[in-house]
Amino acid sequence: MSLFGGVVSVGGVSFLMFSIFVIAALGYLLGRITIKGVSLGTAGVFIVALLYGALFFDKVEAALTAGGTTYVSNGLKIVENLGLVLFVTAVGFIAGPNFFKNLKKNFKSYILLGLVIILSGGLACVACYYIGRGAEADPKQFMAMLDGLLSGSLTTTPGFSAAKATVENLYGANPALAAKYEAAVTVGHGIAYLFGVVGVVLFVQLIPKFAKADMDKERELLISVDVGAKKEYTGKLVEIDGMGLAAFGLAVAIGLFVGGIKIPLSADGLSGTTFSLGATGGSLITALVLGHFGRIGMFSIMPPKKVLEVFRELGLMLFLIGAGVAGGAEFIAYFKPVYFLYGVVMTLIPMIVGYFFARKVLKLSLLNSLGSITGGMTSTPALGTLIQVAKTDEVASAYAATYPIALLAIVLVSQFLLILF
């Protein structure tokens, strides 16, 4: 592709890398802007990526498609998945040492909160269906659109994939109809994804301000000081490499294997529908376990915290760029104000219901509540923001505990909505 009047010429891969770092630079500049103490932070990268996708994606993709290879689409998917795995693996390692102790203490609360968040989102989706179906020519296509909006509002790839798979199972006998409804799911996901990311990022920043929280006190309530129960290894641990990259690579490799295991959900009309943790859930759980033990025999499997913090931020940045550019390309083409509004509703209701349930019913601390909500909303960017707001990585434990429950729940809800309506 030629730039600047043909003075500069770059290949597909080079231009993709050029785009990634330009988006990153502009996105962090946007995220740095603070209004009354609230900023987009890393989510600024997502906004710039969306704009890039909306304005340039089609032109760039056409220019860089050669010999059947689409550098932009394929490359962005790799960037998105790589970033997500880097982020959740780093989060798992950081949260691991205190995760199981925190989980044991609040196990029932995390399960209940995860279910409440997802079920309230599902009910909001049903309400939107009854409100808007009279204006739609095809109610089933409308529900497919809403199901995509729900997965986008909760920024959940497994829920999105489950909805598409369910459409294929239900309407596979009619390929044209199946393609039509799958497209509706995809479009809905893209439309709602924007507010699904930004809405939760702003929520975790605004709630502490509205509550006039004493953050020093909240951190004390969040961080457990009971560390006497764990027996430390008295010998000298052997580090494979000083940066901990071998341990990190081991966690990712095992996590991808665990995430690829598929569990059948039923043997009836949904034959072929399965649940899996995916790369995200598998890597998160594996890193949590390895981070908890910290060693295998005499070998250290715990990367240094500074390295994990770099991977966490780098991974989040790459994920937002990969997802944002692709989402921006669909956003403009299929955007309708009413669909965006439905997405806003399906983002706000689960957060608000989840917050009051956590605080008033479960009596969780503020930061524990917000950490659980980011997990219940399956919001990776919001966790990154909450860590900055809380100034402690301990909030990741609540995220990691609630996340798997929410992941399973949204997969099931996405499927049942399409079956029932």
C-alpha positions as CSV (number, residue, x, y, z in Angstrom):
1,M,0.0,0.0,0.0
2,S,1.3,3.5,-0.9
3,L,1.3,6.3,1.6
4,F,2.0,10.0,1.2
5,G,1.5,10.2,-2.5
6,G,3.6,7.1,-3.2
7,V,6.7,8.3,-1.3
8,V,6.3,5.5,1.2
9,S,5.2,1.9,0.3
10,V,4.5,-0.7,2.8
11,G,3.3,-4.4,2.7
12,G,0.2,-5.7,4.3
13,V,1.8,-6.9,7.5
14,S,3.9,-3.8,7.9
15,F,0.9,-1.5,7.4
16,L,-1.1,-3.5,9.9
17,M,1.7,-3.0,12.5
18,F,1.9,0.7,11.6
19,S,-1.9,1.0,12.2
20,I,-1.7,-0.8,15.5
21,F,0.9,1.6,17.0
22,V,-0.7,4.7,15.6
23,I,-4.0,3.7,17.2
24,A,-2.2,2.9,20.4
25,A,-0.5,6.3,20.5
26,L,-3.6,8.3,19.7
27,G,-5.8,6.2,22.0
28,Y,-3.6,6.7,25.1
29,L,-3.5,10.5,24.4
30,L,-7.4,10.4,24.3
31,G,-7.6,8.3,27.4
32,R,-5.3,10.8,29.3
33,I,-8.0,13.5,29.0
34,T,-9.7,13.9,32.4
35,I,-13.0,15.6,33.1
36,K,-13.9,16.1,36.7
37,G,-11.7,13.2,37.7
38,V,-13.1,10.8,35.1
39,S,-11.1,9.6,32.1
40,L,-11.4,6.8,29.5
41,G,-7.9,5.4,30.3
42,T,-7.0,2.5,28.1
43,A,-10.6,2.5,26.7
44,G,-9.5,5.6,24.8
45,V,-7.6,3.1,22.6
46,F,-10.9,1.3,21.9
47,I,-12.6,4.6,20.8
48,V,-9.8,5.4,18.4
49,A,-9.8,1.8,17.1
50,L,-13.6,2.1,16.4
51,L,-13.1,5.3,14.5
52,Y,-10.3,3.8,12.5
53,G,-12.5,0.8,11.6
54,A,-15.4,3.0,10.7
55,L,-13.5,5.4,8.5
56,F,-10.7,3.3,6.9
57,F,-11.4,-0.5,7.4
58,D,-13.0,-1.2,4.0
59,K,-10.5,0.8,2.0
60,V,-7.5,-0.6,3.8
61,E,-8.8,-4.2,3.6
62,A,-9.4,-3.9,-0.1
63,A,-5.9,-2.5,-0.7
64,L,-4.2,-5.2,1.4
65,T,-6.1,-8.2,0.1
66,A,-3.8,-10.2,-2.2
67,G,-3.9,-13.8,-3.4
68,G,-6.9,-14.6,-1.2
69,T,-5.1,-13.4,1.9
70,T,-6.9,-10.6,3.8
71,Y,-4.1,-9.1,6.1
72,V,-6.4,-6.8,8.0
73,S,-9.2,-9.2,9.0
74,N,-6.9,-12.2,9.7
75,G,-4.3,-10.0,11.4
76,L,-6.8,-8.2,13.6
77,K,-8.2,-11.5,14.9
78,I,-4.7,-12.6,15.8
79,V,-4.0,-9.3,17.5
80,E,-7.3,-9.5,19.5
81,N,-6.9,-13.1,20.6
82,L,-3.2,-12.6,21.5
83,G,-4.0,-9.5,23.5
84,L,-6.8,-11.2,25.4
85,V,-4.7,-14.2,26.3
86,L,-1.8,-12.0,27.5
87,F,-4.2,-9.9,29.6
88,V,-6.1,-12.7,31.4
89,T,-3.0,-14.8,32.0
90,A,-1.3,-11.8,33.6
91,V,-4.4,-11.1,35.7
92,G,-4.6,-14.8,36.7
93,F,-1.0,-14.8,37.9
94,I,-1.4,-11.5,39.8
95,A,-4.6,-12.7,41.5
96,G,-3.5,-16.3,42.1
97,P,-1.8,-16.0,45.5
98,N,-5.0,-14.7,47.2
99,F,-7.7,-16.0,44.8
100,F,-8.6,-19.2,46.5
101,K,-8.7,-17.7,50.0
102,N,-11.0,-14.9,48.7
103,L,-13.1,-17.5,46.8
104,K,-13.6,-19.6,49.9
105,K,-14.6,-16.6,51.9
106,N,-17.2,-15.3,49.4
107,F,-18.0,-18.3,47.2
108,K,-21.8,-18.2,47.4
109,S,-21.8,-14.4,46.9
110,Y,-19.8,-14.7,43.7
111,I,-22.0,-17.4,42.3
112,L,-25.2,-15.5,43.2
113,L,-23.9,-12.1,41.9
114,G,-22.7,-13.6,38.6
115,L,-26.2,-15.2,38.0
116,V,-28.0,-12.1,39.0
117,I,-26.1,-9.9,36.6
118,I,-26.6,-12.2,33.6
119,L,-30.2,-13.0,34.4
120,S,-31.0,-9.3,34.7
121,G,-29.4,-8.7,31.4
122,G,-31.5,-11.6,29.9
123,L,-34.7,-10.1,31.3
124,A,-33.7,-6.7,29.9
125,C,-33.3,-8.3,26.5
126,V,-36.8,-9.9,26.8
127,A,-38.3,-6.5,27.8
128,C,-36.7,-4.9,24.7
129,Y,-38.1,-7.6,22.6
130,Y,-41.7,-7.0,23.7
131,I,-41.2,-3.2,23.4
132,G,-39.9,-3.3,19.9
133,R,-41.2,-6.4,18.2
134,G,-44.3,-4.5,16.8
135,A,-42.0,-2.3,14.6
136,E,-40.1,-5.3,13.2
137,A,-41.1,-7.3,10.2
138,D,-39.5,-10.6,11.4
139,P,-39.7,-11.1,15.2
140,K,-37.2,-14.0,15.1
141,Q,-34.7,-11.9,13.3
142,F,-35.3,-9.2,15.8
143,M,-34.6,-11.6,18.7
144,A,-31.4,-12.7,16.9
145,M,-30.4,-9.0,16.7
146,L,-31.2,-8.5,20.4
147,D,-29.3,-11.6,21.3
148,G,-26.3,-10.1,19.6
149,L,-26.9,-6.9,21.4
150,L,-26.9,-8.7,24.7
151,S,-23.5,-10.4,24.0
152,G,-22.1,-7.1,22.8
153,S,-23.4,-5.3,25.9
154,L,-21.6,-7.8,28.1
155,T,-18.6,-7.8,25.8
156,T,-18.7,-11.6,25.8
157,T,-17.2,-13.6,22.9
158,P,-18.4,-17.0,24.2
159,G,-22.0,-15.6,24.4
160,F,-21.7,-14.2,20.9
161,S,-20.3,-17.5,19.6
162,A,-23.1,-19.5,21.4
163,A,-25.8,-17.4,19.8
164,K,-24.4,-17.9,16.3
165,A,-24.1,-21.7,16.9
166,T,-27.6,-21.9,18.2
167,V,-28.9,-20.1,15.1
168,E,-27.1,-22.6,12.9
169,N,-28.6,-25.5,14.9
170,L,-32.1,-24.1,14.8
171,Y,-32.2,-23.0,11.2
172,G,-29.4,-25.1,9.5
173,A,-32.0,-26.8,7.3
174,N,-32.6,-23.4,5.6
175,P,-29.1,-22.0,4.8
176,A,-30.4,-18.6,3.6
177,L,-32.5,-18.1,6.8
178,A,-29.6,-19.2,9.0
179,A,-27.2,-16.8,7.3
180,K,-29.8,-14.0,7.7
181,Y,-30.2,-14.6,11.4
182,E,-26.5,-15.1,12.0
183,A,-25.8,-11.7,10.4
184,A,-28.4,-10.2,12.7
185,V,-26.5,-11.6,15.7
186,T,-23.2,-10.3,14.4
187,V,-24.5,-6.8,13.7
188,G,-26.2,-6.6,17.1
189,H,-23.0,-7.6,18.8
190,G,-21.0,-4.9,17.0
191,I,-23.5,-2.1,17.7
192,A,-23.7,-2.8,21.4
193,Y,-20.0,-3.5,22.0
194,L,-19.0,0.2,22.1
195,F,-21.2,1.1,25.1
196,G,-20.6,-2.3,26.5
197,V,-16.9,-1.4,26.9
198,V,-17.1,2.3,27.7
199,G,-20.2,2.0,29.9
200,V,-18.6,-0.4,32.4
201,V,-15.3,1.6,32.3
202,L,-17.1,4.8,33.3
203,F,-19.3,2.9,35.9
204,V,-16.3,1.7,37.9
205,Q,-14.9,5.2,38.0
206,L,-18.1,7.1,38.8
207,I,-19.5,4.8,41.5
208,P,-16.7,5.5,44.0
209,K,-17.2,9.2,43.4
210,F,-20.9,9.1,43.9
211,A,-20.5,7.0,47.0
212,K,-17.8,9.5,48.3
213,A,-15.7,6.4,49.1
214,D,-12.6,6.6,51.3
215,M,-10.4,4.6,49.0
216,D,-7.7,3.9,51.6
217,K,-10.4,2.3,53.8
218,E,-11.9,0.4,50.9
219,R,-8.5,-1.1,50.1
220,E,-8.1,-2.2,53.7
221,L,-11.4,-4.0,53.5
222,L,-10.5,-5.6,50.2
223,I,-7.0,-6.9,51.1
224,S,-6.8,-9.9,53.4
225,V,-3.9,-10.0,55.8
226,D,-4.4,-13.6,56.8
227,V,-1.4,-15.2,55.2
228,G,-0.2,-17.5,57.9
229,A,-2.0,-20.6,56.7
230,K,0.2,-21.0,53.6
231,K,3.4,-23.0,54.0
232,E,6.4,-21.5,52.2
233,Y,9.0,-23.6,50.4
234,T,12.2,-23.4,52.4
235,G,14.6,-24.4,49.6
236,K,16.0,-22.2,46.9
237,L,13.7,-22.0,43.9
238,V,15.2,-22.4,40.4
239,E,14.1,-19.8,37.9
240,I,14.1,-21.0,34.3
241,D,14.6,-17.4,33.1
242,G,14.8,-14.1,35.0
243,M,11.8,-12.6,33.2
244,G,9.5,-15.5,33.9
245,L,8.6,-15.9,30.3
246,A,8.9,-19.7,30.4
247,A,6.4,-19.9,33.2
248,F,4.1,-17.4,31.4
249,G,4.3,-19.5,28.2
250,L,3.6,-22.7,30.1
251,A,0.4,-21.1,31.6
252,V,-0.8,-20.0,28.2
253,A,-0.1,-23.4,26.5
254,I,-2.0,-25.3,29.3
255,G,-4.7,-22.7,29.3
256,L,-5.4,-22.9,25.6
257,F,-5.6,-26.7,25.9
258,V,-8.0,-26.4,28.9
259,G,-10.1,-23.8,27.1
260,G,-10.4,-26.0,24.0
261,I,-12.2,-28.8,25.9
262,K,-15.8,-28.9,24.8
263,I,-18.6,-30.0,27.1
264,P,-22.0,-31.1,25.5
265,L,-24.9,-29.1,27.0
266,S,-27.8,-31.4,25.8
267,A,-28.6,-34.3,23.7
268,D,-32.0,-33.1,22.3
269,G,-32.9,-30.4,19.9
270,L,-29.6,-28.5,20.6
271,S,-27.5,-31.5,19.5
272,G,-24.0,-30.3,18.8
273,T,-24.2,-27.3,21.1
274,T,-21.3,-27.3,23.6
275,F,-19.8,-25.1,26.3
276,S,-16.1,-24.4,26.6
277,L,-14.1,-21.9,28.6
278,G,-12.3,-20.8,25.5
279,A,-8.9,-19.3,25.3
280,T,-9.9,-16.6,27.8
281,G,-11.4,-18.8,30.6
282,G,-8.8,-21.5,30.1
283,S,-5.8,-19.2,30.4
284,L,-7.3,-17.3,33.4
285,I,-8.0,-20.4,35.4
286,T,-4.7,-22.0,34.6
287,A,-2.8,-18.9,35.6
288,L,-4.8,-18.6,38.8
289,V,-3.8,-22.2,39.8
290,L,-0.1,-21.7,38.9
291,G,-0.1,-18.3,40.6
292,H,-1.6,-19.9,43.7
293,F,1.1,-22.5,44.1
294,G,4.0,-20.5,42.6
295,R,6.2,-23.4,42.0
296,I,6.4,-27.0,40.6
297,G,8.8,-28.8,42.9
298,M,12.0,-26.7,43.0
299,F,11.1,-24.7,39.9
300,S,9.5,-21.3,40.2
301,I,6.5,-20.7,38.0
302,M,5.7,-17.2,39.1
303,P,6.8,-14.4,36.8
304,P,7.9,-11.1,38.4
305,K,5.1,-8.7,39.1
306,K,6.6,-6.0,36.9
307,V,6.6,-8.3,34.0
308,L,3.0,-9.3,34.6
309,E,2.0,-5.6,34.8
310,V,3.6,-5.0,31.4
311,F,1.8,-8.0,29.8
312,R,-1.5,-7.0,31.4
313,E,-1.4,-3.5,29.9
314,L,0.1,-4.7,26.5
315,G,-2.5,-7.4,26.3
316,L,-5.4,-5.1,27.0
317,M,-4.2,-2.6,24.4
318,L,-3.9,-5.2,21.7
319,F,-7.3,-6.7,22.5
320,L,-9.0,-3.3,22.3
321,I,-7.3,-2.5,19.0
322,G,-8.2,-5.9,17.4
323,A,-11.8,-5.8,18.6
324,G,-12.3,-2.1,18.1
325,V,-11.2,-1.8,14.4
326,A,-13.4,-4.8,13.4
327,G,-16.3,-3.5,15.4
328,G,-16.0,0.0,13.9
329,A,-16.3,-1.4,10.4
330,E,-19.7,-2.9,11.2
331,F,-20.9,-0.2,13.5
332,I,-21.6,2.5,10.9
333,A,-23.0,0.1,8.3
334,Y,-25.8,-1.3,10.5
335,F,-26.2,1.3,13.1
336,K,-29.8,2.3,14.2
337,P,-30.4,4.6,17.2
338,V,-33.0,2.3,18.7
339,Y,-30.6,-0.7,18.6
340,F,-27.9,1.3,20.3
341,L,-30.4,2.3,22.9
342,Y,-31.4,-1.3,23.5
343,G,-27.7,-2.0,24.0
344,V,-27.4,0.7,26.5
345,V,-30.3,-0.7,28.5
346,M,-28.8,-4.2,28.5
347,T,-25.5,-2.8,29.8
348,L,-26.9,-0.5,32.5
349,I,-29.5,-2.7,34.0
350,P,-27.2,-5.6,34.9
351,M,-24.6,-3.2,36.4
352,I,-27.1,-1.3,38.5
353,V,-29.0,-4.4,39.7
354,G,-25.7,-6.2,40.3
355,Y,-24.2,-3.3,42.3
356,F,-27.2,-2.9,44.6
357,F,-27.5,-6.7,45.1
358,A,-23.8,-6.9,46.0
359,R,-23.9,-4.0,48.4
360,K,-27.4,-4.3,50.0
361,V,-28.0,-8.1,49.9
362,L,-24.6,-9.7,49.9
363,K,-22.9,-6.9,52.0
364,L,-19.7,-6.9,49.9
365,S,-17.3,-4.1,50.2
366,L,-17.2,-1.4,47.5
367,L,-14.1,-2.7,45.7
368,N,-15.2,-6.3,46.0
369,S,-18.5,-5.4,44.5
370,L,-17.0,-3.5,41.6
371,G,-14.5,-6.2,40.9
372,S,-17.3,-8.8,40.9
373,I,-19.3,-6.6,38.6
374,T,-16.5,-6.4,36.0
375,G,-16.3,-10.2,36.2
376,G,-20.1,-10.6,35.9
377,M,-20.1,-8.2,32.9
378,T,-17.1,-10.2,31.5
379,S,-15.5,-6.8,31.0
380,T,-11.7,-7.0,30.5
381,P,-11.2,-3.3,29.9
382,A,-13.2,-2.3,33.0
383,L,-11.0,-4.5,35.2
384,G,-7.9,-2.7,33.8
385,T,-9.6,0.6,34.7
386,L,-10.7,-0.6,38.2
387,I,-7.2,-1.7,39.0
388,Q,-6.0,1.9,38.3
389,V,-8.9,3.4,40.3
390,A,-8.4,1.0,43.3
391,K,-4.6,1.2,43.1
392,T,-4.4,-2.5,44.0
393,D,-4.4,-5.7,42.0
394,E,-6.5,-7.4,44.6
395,V,-9.7,-6.5,42.8
396,A,-8.7,-9.0,40.1
397,S,-9.5,-11.8,42.6
398,A,-13.2,-10.8,42.6
399,Y,-13.2,-10.5,38.9
400,A,-11.7,-13.9,38.4
401,A,-14.1,-15.6,40.9
402,T,-17.2,-14.2,39.2
403,Y,-16.1,-14.4,35.6
404,P,-16.5,-18.2,35.0
405,I,-20.0,-18.2,36.5
406,A,-21.0,-15.3,34.3
407,L,-19.4,-17.0,31.3
408,L,-21.4,-20.1,31.6
409,A,-24.6,-18.2,32.4
410,I,-24.4,-15.9,29.4
411,V,-23.8,-18.9,27.1
412,L,-27.0,-20.6,28.4
413,V,-29.1,-17.4,28.4
414,S,-28.0,-16.6,24.8
415,Q,-29.1,-20.0,23.6
416,F,-32.4,-20.1,25.5
417,L,-33.6,-16.7,24.3
418,L,-33.3,-17.9,20.7
419,I,-35.1,-21.1,21.4
420,L,-37.9,-19.5,23.4
421,F,-38.6,-16.6,21.1
